[in-house]
Every structure is written in structure tokens, then in C-alpha cells.
Amino acid sequence: MFLSVFDMFKVGIGPSSSHTMGPMVAAARFLDRMRASPFQFAGVRASLHGSLAFTGVGHATDRATILGLAGFAPSTYDAALADAALILNRKTRRLTPEGLPPLRFDPATDLAFDYGPPLPGHANGMILMATDPQGDVILQETYYSIGGGFVMTQAELAAGKNTDDGAPVPYPFKSAAEMLEMAASSGKTIARMKRENELSRISPAALDAGISRIWQVMNDCIDRGLATGGILPGGLNVRRRAPNIHAQLKAEQGLNMTAPHTINDWMSTYAMAVNEENAAGGQVVTAPTNGAAGVIPATIRYWLDHVPGAAPSRIGDFLLTAAAVGGLVKHNASISGAECGCQAEVGSAAAMAAAGLCAVMGGTPEQVENAAEIALEHHLGMTCDPVKGLVQVPCIERNGLGAIKAVSAASLSLRGDGMHLVSLDVCIETMRQTGVDMSEKYKETSLGGLAVNVPNC
């Protein structure tokens, strides 16, 4: 089983990896199918199902689908060009992706929100169609956005193709138990094993450059969020709070008047800065999803800025360790809020962050596994109930608390010897089972919880 660090951490745009990035990626894949087809196409259509329909407007799924069919991709997204493309579509009812003729597309009639039962493969389903000059569908594909920007066709999902199928890697662990066994037999850290797996696919220079870019985008996102005020879009009138809290914390530095627990405010502010940027549609890194994008950057920034002895040269070890844990969660359970609730998003992110922090603070592989388990265990059962379908309430604050839990979990594990009762594998399986049992109202549909008890205006 191999999931690259660049699968777990993808540069993209807000507000949602499942609902924004995923549909855009699916549309890009469909355009590729159209380009490879011998048919003459004249138009495209799309239908959104399940969670993509229920919270699609709040998560900008409609916008993302249109832009994807116009040829935009999350990794190269340009906001100004995207806005211009949407304006042109409203005027002409046409899309002009490269390598294809102008395609009829009227959002009012060619983009459908299906609020019936979800498609059978996953809660985040969409059907893309291409039509001939008479308007008849001559090419169709069903896609599932399965969390973290990962997209699979109906056939790929049925075949269970959700990991790299290339040449074998040196350390192909599919469970935490296997990971620990391989670490013990090889004498290598989790980060070192993960690095060697990556190097079976790419060069050392490419790996290091890619990891550096991941952290650069994460850190830049924090800085933008700390410097940008105002009201978030979407109609809830949620005010950005990170800049004001950060200013207060900066003013208190050196005054010898702050309580020890104020460090929690620093962690929360770093995380909130990221998720306020995400809610505004800014550039973020899936970590492992957009809805949980603030936990890992906040934990790294806390470590760099507040922990004596922290070294930027170890960020790679942090991210590689975190990616190893995230891969286990995705392979054996889910990182999708629409599938398993927010335990699968912020819970997974906290487990990844705890593992990474424990590793760079000198933890053994056993302590790293323990840190991840502690963090995930104490997110079990967490629902995903975004108010008005927006990735704002409770999502933004929740990332701050996820970072705090991650740091606490890493600290607790470092106080022990790695021996503990509940294994990470058991915790991941419990999370999966809890997600299966969880009511659909609490899995990113905005049909229960805070989403129905908080006024939407």
C-alpha cells in the first residue's frame, strides 16, 4: 500500500477538498476522456448527488464544477482568470476548455442538484455528461469525491483502486502494526521508511522540493490569515478573528502577565488563520482535507515558534510521518466528512499532527503510534454539521481545538514508553465503524446538529 506524501498534502483552493477540489478534478478527468474520444461534442452537463447536492452551494461545488469543465485545476488555480471565465459563461452559455470545441453549458439547466438518495458508491457522487449537437448524451461517467481531493470513477471504486499500483515500495505497511514491525526490524524511523518509499517513485531533489513547497504554502496561508480581516463570504456574516487575536497575543508578549494556557490561543489562532483563508476560497493545502487544513500547519508553526530546539530542517520528517499515519487512516477507514463525519477530517488531521510532532521531538516509532492513537481516539464520534453548508461554523474553531489536542497527545505519548492499551489500528477501525453507524444527518449534509439549530442568516 503506497500513498504519497503528495497525495495526502495537495496544494489547492478552498473551501472544501471534497466539494470544491474533488469536483474540479473530476471535471478535468472528464475533459481528458472527451479529448480522447472520436465523438463530436457540442455540450456538457452535470448532476450532483448526496452531500455534493445538500451542501454544494455552501461549499462552492457548483462553481468548482463549472470551472473544472472550463479547464481549471486546483493546483494551478488563478482566481482572476476563474472569475473572468464564470462571467463569460453567464454571458455566452458556453465553456471553452483547451483542446475541445466551444461547449454549450447553461448552469440553470445543465447543472442539477439531486436531493434524492445518494449514488450507491459514496455520499459525494456526481455524473458528468457530454452531448452531441442534438443534445443527446453520447459520453457519461460517474465520479466519486472520496475526501481530501481524491476522485475515483464508479469502476475504480468498485475495483478498490484507491492507492498507487506501481512497483513495490521498500516498506509497504498497510497497518500501524506492520509499520511498527518494519521500523523495529529495520531500525529506521517512520519518516525514514516513508522517505525511502517516496524515493522509489521520485528523485531526492524532487521530494525535498515538493515537501518544501507544501510547507511554504501552509506557512504563507497562516501569514495571510493573520493579516487579513473582514467578513467571510456566504451569508453567515462570520467575522475573521485570527488577526485580532494574533495582535492581542503579540502585544502581551514579554509583559510577564499571560497565563500558561495562553499558548493554546497561539495554536488556535494559527489554525483559525488557515481555515478562515480556506472559507474565503484561498489557497490551502489539504491536510488531509480542506476542512481540516489548519491543524497540521498550526502544530508545525507552534513547534517552530514556541518550542526550544525546533529546527526547520526537520519539517520534512514531520510531514512524512504525518503522511504515513494519514495514509493508514485513509486506507483502512476514511478522511471524508461526508462518509464518516468530522472525526474523519479533524480527527485524522489531529492524529497526523500528533504523530509528526512526536517524531520531531524525539519520539520512538511506538511513541509516534501512541500519539496518533490518543489524538484520534478523542475525536471519535465527532459529527460534521456545517451551518448553512459553509466550511465556517463549527469548522474554523474546531481546527484550533484539533491542534491543541494534537500537541497534548504528542506530549502525553512522550511521557510514556509507547506501551498502551488501545492500538492505532483498533482506533482507526472504531472510527470507521462509528462512521458507518452515524446518521446521515451528521455527515456533511447540514440536515442535523448545529446546521439546523443555528439560524442561517
C-alpha positions in Angstrom: 0.0 0.0 0.0 1.5 3.3 -1.1 0.0 6.8 -0.7 2.5 9.5 -1.5 3.1 12.5 0.8 1.9 14.5 -2.2 -1.4 12.6 -2.2 -2.0 13.4 1.4 -0.8 17.0 1.1 -2.1 18.7 -2.1 -2.0 22.4 -2.9 -5.5 23.5 -3.8 -8.2 26.0 -3.1 -11.0 26.4 -0.5 -13.4 25.9 0.8 -13.6 22.1 0.5 -11.3 19.3 -0.8 -14.3 17.0 -1.2 -16.8 19.5 -2.5 -14.6 22.1 -4.4 -11.3 20.4 -5.4 -12.8 17.0 -6.0 -15.5 18.1 -8.5 -12.9 20.3 -10.3 -10.5 17.3 -10.6 -13.4 15.0 -11.8 -14.3 17.6 -14.4 -10.7 17.7 -15.6 -10.6 14.0 -15.9 -13.9 14.0 -17.9 -12.4 16.6 -20.3 -9.5 14.3 -20.9 -11.9 11.5 -21.8 -13.7 13.8 -24.2 -10.4 14.8 -25.8 -9.5 11.2 -26.3 -12.9 10.3 -27.8 -13.7 10.2 -31.5 -17.1 11.8 -31.0 -18.0 15.3 -31.9 -19.2 17.1 -28.8 -21.4 20.2 -28.5 -22.2 20.5 -24.8 -21.7 19.2 -21.3 -24.0 18.6 -18.3 -23.5 17.7 -14.6 -25.6 16.3 -11.8 -24.6 16.5 -8.1 -25.8 13.9 -5.7 -25.8 13.2 -1.9 -23.7 15.5 0.1 -22.5 17.3 -3.0 -26.1 18.4 -3.6 -27.1 19.1 0.0 -24.1 21.4 0.8 -22.9 22.1 -2.7 -23.8 25.8 -2.9 -22.2 26.5 0.5 -19.1 24.5 -0.5 -18.9 26.2 -4.0 -19.4 22.8 -5.7 -21.4 24.5 -8.5 -18.7 27.0 -9.1 -16.0 24.3 -9.0 -17.8 22.0 -11.4 -18.2 24.8 -13.9 -14.6 25.9 -13.7 -13.4 22.3 -13.9 -15.4 21.8 -17.1 -13.9 25.1 -18.3 -10.4 23.6 -17.9 -9.3 24.9 -14.4 -7.4 22.7 -12.0 -6.9 23.2 -8.2 -3.1 23.1 -8.3 -2.8 25.9 -10.9 -5.9 27.9 -10.0 -5.9 31.6 -10.8 -8.8 33.5 -9.1 -8.9 36.4 -11.6 -9.0 34.1 -14.6 -11.6 31.9 -12.9 -13.9 34.9 -12.3 -13.5 36.0 -15.9 -14.4 32.5 -17.1 -17.6 32.5 -15.0 -18.6 35.9 -16.3 -18.1 34.8 -19.9 -20.1 31.6 -19.2 -23.0 33.7 -17.9 -22.9 35.8 -21.0 -22.5 33.2 -23.7 -23.7 29.9 -22.0 -20.6 28.3 -23.4 -17.4 26.8 -21.9 -14.1 26.8 -23.9 -11.7 24.2 -22.5 -8.5 23.8 -24.3 -8.4 21.1 -27.0 -12.2 20.9 -27.4 -14.8 23.0 -29.4 -16.9 25.5 -27.5 -19.4 23.6 -25.4 -23.0 24.5 -24.5 -23.4 24.9 -20.8 -26.2 26.8 -19.1 -25.9 26.5 -15.3 -29.6 26.9 -14.9 -30.4 23.8 -16.9 -27.2 21.9 -17.3 -26.2 21.7 -13.6 -28.6 19.7 -11.5 -28.7 19.3 -7.7 -30.3 15.9 -7.0 -31.5 15.8 -3.4 -32.7 12.2 -3.5 -30.8 9.2 -2.2 -27.0 9.4 -2.8 -25.4 7.4 -5.5 -24.5 3.9 -4.3 -20.7 4.2 -4.2 -20.2 7.2 -1.9 -22.0 10.1 -0.3 -20.2 12.5 -2.7 -21.3 11.5 -6.2 -21.5 13.3 -9.4 -22.4 12.4 -13.0 -20.8 14.2 -15.9 -22.3 14.0 -19.4 -21.2 15.2 -22.9 -23.8 15.8 -25.6 -23.9 15.9 -29.4 -25.3 18.8 -31.5 -28.8 17.4 -31.0 -28.4 17.5 -27.2 -28.3 13.7 -26.8 -25.8 12.3 -24.2 -23.1 10.4 -26.0 -20.5 10.1 -23.2 -21.1 9.8 -19.5 -19.1 9.0 -16.4 -19.9 8.7 -12.7 -17.3 10.2 -10.3 -17.0 10.0 -6.5 -15.1 12.6 -4.5 -13.9 10.4 -1.6 -12.2 13.0 0.6 -9.0 15.1 0.5 -9.3 15.9 -3.2 -9.2 12.2 -4.2 -11.5 11.2 -7.0 -12.5 7.8 -8.4 -14.7 6.7 -11.2 -17.5 4.2 -10.5 -15.4 1.4 -12.0 -12.3 2.4 -10.0 -14.3 2.5 -6.7 -15.8 -0.9 -7.5 -12.4 -2.3 -8.2 -11.0 -0.9 -4.9 -8.3 1.1 -6.8 -7.5 3.8 -4.2 -3.7 3.5 -3.9 -0.7 3.6 -6.2 -0.4 0.4 -8.2 3.2 0.9 -9.4 6.3 -1.1 -8.4 6.6 -2.4 -4.9 8.0 0.0 -2.3 10.6 -0.9 0.3 8.2 -0.6 3.3 4.6 -1.4 2.2 2.9 -1.3 5.5 -0.9 -1.4 5.4 -1.5 -1.1 9.2 0.2 0.5 12.2 1.2 -2.9 13.4 3.0 -3.6 10.2 4.6 -0.1 10.3 6.0 -0.8 13.8 7.2 -4.2 12.9 9.1 -2.8 9.9 10.5 0.0 12.0 11.8 -2.5 14.6 13.3 -4.9 12.1 14.9 -2.1 10.0 16.0 0.1 12.9 14.6 3.1 10.9 12.1 5.8 11.9 8.7 6.1 10.3 9.9 9.2 8.5 12.9 7.4 7.1 10.8 4.4 5.9 8.3 6.8 4.3 11.1 8.7 2.6 12.5 5.6 1.1 9.1 4.6 -0.2 8.8 8.0 -1.8 12.3 7.7 -3.3 11.2 4.6 -5.1 9.0 6.9 -7.2 10.9 10.3 -7.5 14.3 11.7 -7.0 15.6 13.1 -3.7 15.7 16.6 -5.1 12.1 16.4 -6.3 11.0 15.0 -3.0 12.7 17.7 -1.0 11.5 20.5 -3.3 7.9 19.2 -3.1 8.0 19.0 0.7 9.4 22.5 0.9 6.6 23.8 -1.3 4.0 22.1 0.9 5.3 23.9 4.0 5.8 27.2 2.1 2.1 27.2 1.0 1.0 26.2 4.5 3.1 28.9 6.2 2.1 31.5 3.7 -1.6 30.6 4.3 -1.1 31.2 8.0 0.5 34.6 7.4 -2.2 35.7 5.0 -4.9 34.6 7.5 -3.1 36.5 10.3 -3.0 39.7 8.2 -6.5 39.6 6.6 -9.6 40.9 8.4 -13.2 41.3 7.3 -16.3 39.2 6.9 -16.2 35.7 5.4 -18.5 35.1 2.3 -21.6 33.0 2.3 -24.2 35.0 4.3 -23.5 34.0 7.9 -21.6 37.2 8.5 -18.8 35.3 10.3 -16.0 37.8 11.1 -12.4 36.8 10.7 -10.9 36.7 14.2 -7.4 35.5 13.7 -5.8 38.9 13.0 -7.3 40.5 16.1 -6.4 37.6 18.4 -2.9 37.5 17.0 -2.5 41.2 17.6 -3.5 40.8 21.2 -1.1 37.9 21.7 1.8 39.9 20.2 1.0 42.8 22.4 1.1 40.6 25.5 4.5 39.1 24.7 7.2 40.0 27.2 4.8 41.5 29.7 5.0 38.6 32.1 1.3 38.8 32.6 -0.1 36.0 30.5 -1.3 32.7 31.9 0.4 29.4 30.8 -2.7 28.3 29.0 -2.4 31.3 26.6 -0.2 29.0 24.4 -3.5 27.4 23.4 -4.6 30.7 21.9 -1.5 30.8 19.8 -2.2 27.3 18.4 -5.8 28.1 17.8 -5.0 31.4 16.1 -2.6 29.7 13.7 -5.2 27.1 12.8 -8.0 29.6 12.5 -5.9 31.8 10.2 -5.7 28.9 7.8 -9.3 27.9 8.0 -10.5 31.5 7.6 -8.4 31.6 4.4 -10.0 28.3 3.3 -13.5 29.6 4.0 -12.7 32.6 1.8 -11.7 30.3 -1.1 -8.0 31.0 -0.7 -5.0 28.7 -1.5 -4.5 26.0 1.1 -3.0 22.5 1.4 -5.2 19.5 2.0 -4.0 18.2 5.4 -5.6 15.7 4.8 -8.7 17.7 3.8 -9.5 21.4 3.4 -12.0 21.3 6.3 -9.1 20.2 8.5 -6.4 22.1 6.7 -5.4 24.2 9.8 -4.4 21.5 12.3 -1.1 20.4 10.9 0.2 23.9 9.8 -0.7 25.2 13.3 1.1 22.4 15.0 4.2 22.9 13.0 4.1 26.7 13.5 3.6 26.2 17.2 6.6 23.9 17.3 8.9 26.2 15.3 7.9 29.4 17.1 7.4 28.2 20.7 9.3 25.0 21.3 13.0 25.3 22.2 15.3 23.4 19.9 12.8 23.2 17.0 14.6 23.2 13.6 13.1 23.9 10.2 15.3 21.2 8.7 13.1 18.6 10.5 9.8 19.8 8.8 10.3 17.0 6.2 10.3 14.4 8.9 7.2 15.9 10.5 5.3 15.8 7.2 6.5 12.4 6.1 5.5 10.9 9.5 2.1 12.6 9.3 1.6 11.4 5.8 2.3 7.8 6.9 -0.4 8.0 9.5 -2.8 9.7 7.2 -2.3 7.0 4.7 -3.2 4.4 7.2 -6.4 6.2 8.1 -7.4 6.7 4.5 -6.6 3.1 3.5 -8.4 1.5 6.5 -11.2 3.9 7.2 -11.9 7.4 5.6 -10.8 11.0 5.6 -14.2 12.1 4.3 -16.6 14.1 6.4 -19.5 13.0 4.1 -18.6 9.4 4.8 -17.6 9.3 8.5 -18.3 12.8 9.9 -15.7 15.2 11.2 -13.9 12.5 13.1 -12.5 11.5 9.7 -11.3 15.1 9.0 -10.2 17.0 12.1 -9.7 13.7 13.9 -7.4 12.3 11.2 -5.6 15.7 11.0 -5.0 15.7 14.7 -3.7 12.1 14.6 -1.3 13.1 11.8 -0.2 16.2 13.6 0.4 14.4 16.9 2.5 11.8 15.1 4.6 14.4 13.3 5.2 16.4 16.4 6.1 13.4 18.5 8.6 12.3 15.8 10.4 15.6 15.6 10.6 15.9 19.4 12.5 12.6 19.5 9.7 10.1 19.9 10.2 6.4 19.1 8.0 4.8 16.5 6.0 3.3 19.3 5.5 6.7 20.9 4.6 8.2 17.5 1.9 5.5 17.0 0.6 6.2 20.6 0.4 9.9 19.9 -1.6 9.4 16.8 -4.0 7.0 18.6 -4.5 9.4 21.5 -5.4 12.2 19.2 -7.8 10.2 17.0 -9.4 8.4 20.0 -10.6 11.7 21.4 -12.3 12.8 18.2 -14.3 9.6 17.9 -18.0 10.3 17.2 -17.4 13.9 16.1 -20.1 15.0 13.6 -19.9 17.1 10.5 -22.8 19.6 10.7 -21.7 22.8 8.9 -24.1 25.7 9.4 -25.6 26.7 6.0 -23.3 24.2 4.3 -20.4 26.6 4.8 -17.0 25.5 6.0 -17.1 28.1 8.8 -19.1 27.1 11.8 -18.0 24.9 13.6 -15.2 24.1 11.3 -12.8 27.1 11.9 -12.6 26.9 15.7 -12.6 23.1 15.5 -9.2 23.2 13.8 -7.8 25.2 16.7 -9.0 22.6 19.2 -7.7 19.8 16.9 -4.2 21.4 17.1 -4.4 21.7 20.8 -5.4 18.0 21.1 -2.6 17.0 18.8 0.0 18.8 20.9 -1.4 17.3 24.1 -1.4 13.8 22.6 2.2 14.1 21.5 3.2 15.4 24.9 1.4 12.6 26.7 3.0 9.9 24.5 6.5 11.3 25.0 5.9 10.9 28.8 5.4 7.2 28.3 7.3 4.4 26.7 4.9 3.7 23.8 3.1 0.9 25.6 -0.7 1.4 25.7 -4.0 -0.4 25.7 -5.8 0.8 22.5 -3.8 0.5 19.3 -3.9 2.9 16.4 -5.3 0.2 14.2 -8.1 -0.5 16.7 -8.9 3.2 16.9 -9.0 3.6 13.1 -11.3 0.6 12.8 -13.5 2.1 15.5 -13.7 5.3 13.7 -14.7 3.5 10.5 -17.5 1.6 12.4 -18.7 4.8 14.1 -18.9 6.5 10.7 -21.0 3.6 9.3 -23.4 3.8 12.3 -23.6 7.7 12.2 -26.8 9.2 11.0 -26.6 10.8 7.5 -27.8 14.0 9.2 -24.4 14.4 10.8 -22.2 13.6 7.7 -21.8 16.9 5.8 -25.4 17.2 4.7 -26.4 20.1 7.0 -29.6 18.3 7.9 -28.9 18.0 11.6 -26.9 19.3 14.6 -25.7 22.9 14.6 -26.8 23.2 11.0 -30.5 23.1 11.9 -30.3 24.7 15.4 -28.3 27.9 14.4 -30.2 30.5 12.4 -28.8 30.6 8.8 -29.0 34.3 8.5 
